[in-house]
Structure formats: C-alpha cells, structure tokens
Amino acid sequence: MAMKRKLILLLLCTLGLYDVSAQTQDVAKQISTIKRDTTYLYAEATMKDWDEAIVGAKSILEMKVGDWIRSQKTNEGVEVCIAKVKDHCFEVQTRRGEYYRAFVYVKKSDIMPVGDRNELVAFQVSSQEADRSSSNEAISEETLEESPGETNPAITLTPDEQQMKSITSFYDIEPYVKGLKGKGRLAAYGKYATLPANQDCYIFVYDKAGSVVAVLRRENGNQINLNTLGEDDIKKYKNCGAIWLQLK
C-alpha cells in the first residue's frame, strides 16, 4: 500500500509539472503574438516581488505610450492618453526561475482613436510634398456614391497591387510601408495633405474606425479601385483619411 501511494503521488506531481509547463508555453506564445502585433504597445519587467514587477512594467509602458503619442502629432494631450492606459491595460504574469515576470500591454486604438491621428508613422516627408498647401488637410465632404464604378475585366493587378488590396486595417499600412522602405522600394509616402498633384501613386483610404475602405491606383489622372477594378475618386469618401505612396 505504501508503494502504491508513492506511485500515485509521483504520478500527480508529474501531471502537475506537465500542466505548469503547458501553461508557461501558452503564456510565452501569447506574449510573442502580442509583441509581433503592431496594434499594441507593451512593456515588461522582471523582479523578485510581483508587485514591484507590475509597477515597473506599467511605468515603462506609460513612458512608451507618451513617446508614441508625441510621435503621432495628435491634438489629444499626452497625459490624457497615459491616463487611459490604467483603464485599458492588460496584465500577464509568468516566472523566470525565482523571479516574477510582469508583461503589460494596451491596444493603441483604446488610448487614441484612429480618427484623431494625423500621421501614419514618423517617416520624414520629402520636400517635394512638404510645400503642398494645408488646405488639402481633409478629404472633400462630398457624398460617397453607392457604387465606386463599373468593373473593368481588362485591368490586371501586379503582385504589389495584390498585396495592397489585401490590407484591410489602418494599422496594417505601417508595417507594409516599413517593409517597402527596408527593401529600398519606397520612393515617397505621406498623408492626404501632401498628396502630390498630377503624379501617379497609390492611395489607402481609411475610415474613423481604422478600416481601409478603398485602395486606389492613380495613374495618368485616372483612379482605379483595386478591389472593384472600377473607376473611383478619393473625393467620394466622406470623413475619411488617406495615406499615399509611390514605389520605385
């Protein structure tokens, strides 16, 4: 009987260790996923005491949020956005040996709505676009028509355009632009206010919720919607923002 009890205890301990290991792996995957997601800001700290770790991680996160808000050139105050972190911050607790690891994160859209943002990312706009009049800061308020145009089956999309049309979120534009820049394929980019006149380019149109509602190819004065393959016009999109880019 004594031997049987020992075997049962050993089995329970083994199962317990396996369960802890599985949970640790799940947490590690969760943290890794969040770090790769550009829609979040995150921070972490490792301390002997859990309370110290969580306080340290939140302090770092608040500093990161402050830096990010300043880089966006928004009209909303930095302190106001930092205060929102306390209401929308998520905590993840794990261990590193004898130490506690606190991982905290917050969704960018929870601290500053996409409609309040004036910039996609802090790339410098070339002087060619910088002298554009600020009168184009907002897209025309003309009513959006129900149909952006008839589909033209003769239009063929390039691999780049196929990738562009797959972008459905404002927050997916940033990593795409960074990828082009890293590959040396980005000629120029900017917000709607710097849209170059009479030049070919691509335009991502997004609404206040952050959804990309149209991807346009402007070529020889014409605008084609990459999703419908029909003629379109950016001026039809009411209360939307836009990011344009040119490829090399």
N, C-alpha and C positions, 0 to 999 in steps of 0.2 A: 504493500500500500504506500509506503514511504517513497519507494522508487517511482510509483505511478504519479504521486503528487508532484515530484520533482520534474517529471517529464511534462506534466500539464503546465506547471509554472514556466518551464523553459519555452514551451510552445506559445504560451500567452505573451511572454516577453519578446519572442521573435516576431510574432504578429504585430505587437505594439511598435517595435522598432521599424518594421516594414511600413506601417501606417504613417509614422512620423516622417520617414524618408520620402514616401509618396507625396505627403502634404508639402514638404520642403521643395520638392521638384515642381509641384504645381505653382507654388508661390514664386519660384525662380522664373518659371515660364511667364507668369502674369507680369512680373516686373520687366522682363525682357521685352514683352509685347508693348507695354506702355512706353518704354524708352524709345522704341522704334516708331511710335505713333507721333507724328508732328503736331497733332491737335492737342497734345498735353504739355504741360510744364511739370517738372518733377525735381525732387531733391532727396537725399538720404544722409543718414548719419549712423555711426556705429559706436556705441558706448557700453560700459559695464552696467549701467542702470537704464531701464526702459524709458522712464520719464525724461532723463537727460537726452536720450537719443531722439525722442519725438520732438522735444523742444528745439534741439539743434537742427533737425531736418526741416521743421517748419520755418525756422529763422532763415535758413538757406533758401527755401522756396520763396519766401516773401521778397528776398533780395533779387532772386531770378525774375519774379513777376514784375518787380519795379523796373529792372533793366529792360525787360521785354516791352512793357507798356511805353517806356520812353522811346524805344526804337520804332514804335508804330506811329508816333506823332499824332496821337489821338487827342481829342478835346477833353476826354474824361480824365479826371485827376488820378495821379498815381496812388495816393493814399486811399482813395475810394475803391480802386481796383484791388489793392492789397487787402483791404477790409473784407472784400468778398471771398477771399481765399479761406477765411475761417469758416464760412458757411458752406463752401463747395469742395473743400479739401478732403481727399480720401487717404486713409492710413493703411499701411501694410506692415505687419510685424513678423520678423523672422530672426534667426540666430546665425551668428558666425562664431562657432566654437562657444566660448564662455561669454561672448558679447551679444548684446541686443542690436539688431539692425532695424532702423526705422526708415521706411520708404514712404514718402508722401507725394501726392500728385493732384493736379487740378486741370480741368478742361479749359482751354483758352476761351471758348465761347461762353463759359459760365462767369468769367470775370470781365469780359468786354465783348459785347455783341458784334458780330461781323460787320453790321451796318455802320458802326462807329469808326471803323478803321479806314485810314487814308492811304496806307501803303501795304503792299504785299510782303515785302522783305526789304531789309536795309541795303539793297544794291544801289550804287550811285547811278543816277540817270545821266546820260551823256549830254553835253552842252547843246547838241543838235535839237534835243527835245526840251531842254530847260527853258528856252526863251519863248515857249508857247504861252499864249495868254491864259490867265487863270479863269477867264470867262467860260472855259470849257470844263470847269471842275465837276459839274454834274451833268449826267446824261439827260437829253431832252425829255420833257414831261409828256410828249405826245403819247396817245393811247396805243397800247400794244394790240396789233391786229390778231385775229384768231389764228390765222394761218401764215407762217413765215414765207410761203411761196410754194410754187409747184416743184415737185421733184424732177431733177434732170438726170436721167439714167446715163447720159453721156459723160458725166463727171466721174473721174477716177481719183480716189484718195491715195496719197502717198503713205508709206509706213509711219512717218511722223504725224500725219493728219489722223491716221487711225488711232494712234496713241492719244492725241489731243482730244478726240471725241469721246474717249473712254473716261476722261476726267469729269467727275460729276460734283465734286466738292471744292469750294474755295480753298480749303486747307490742303488739297492735293496739288494745287498750282505751284505752291512754293517749292516742294521737293522736285517737281518736274523742271522748273526753271533752274534750280540749283544743279540738277543733273546736266542740263544743256550747257550751263556755264562751266561746269567741271570738265566737260568733253570739248570745250572750245567751240561750241556750235551756236552760242548765243551772240547775235550781233548787237541787239539792243532790246530794251524792255522798259515798261513804265505803266503808270496808271492812266486813266482816261484823259486827265488834264494835259498830258504830254503826248497824246496820240499824234503821230506825225501826219501832216497833211499831204495828201496825194502820193503816199508811199504804200507799197504792198506790205502787209503784216497779217498776223493772226490776232484775234481778239476773243478773250474769255469774258463772257457776261455772266454776272452772278447777282442773285437777289439778296435781300437783307438776312435771310435765313442761312446764307452761305452756300446755297445750291447753284451750281453752274447751269444756267437756263439756255445758254447757246454758246457755241464755239464757231466763230466766223472766220472765213478766209477773205481778206480784202485784196483784190488783185485787179489792176487796170481800172480802178474806180468802181468795180462791182464787188458786192459782198455775197458770199455763198455760205449758207448754214451747213456745217459739216455733218450734222445729224440728219437733216432732211434732204440735203443736196439741192435745196431750192434757194432762190434769191431771197435775201434778207437785208435788214438795215438795222444797225445798232440803235438808231433813234426811235425805233418802235418799242424799245424796252423801258418801261416806266419804273422809276425809283430803283434802278439797278446800278451797280458799279461795274467797272471793267478793268481788265489787265491786258495789255497788248505786248506782243513780242515779235521780233524778226530773227530769222535763222540765217546762219552763214551758209 
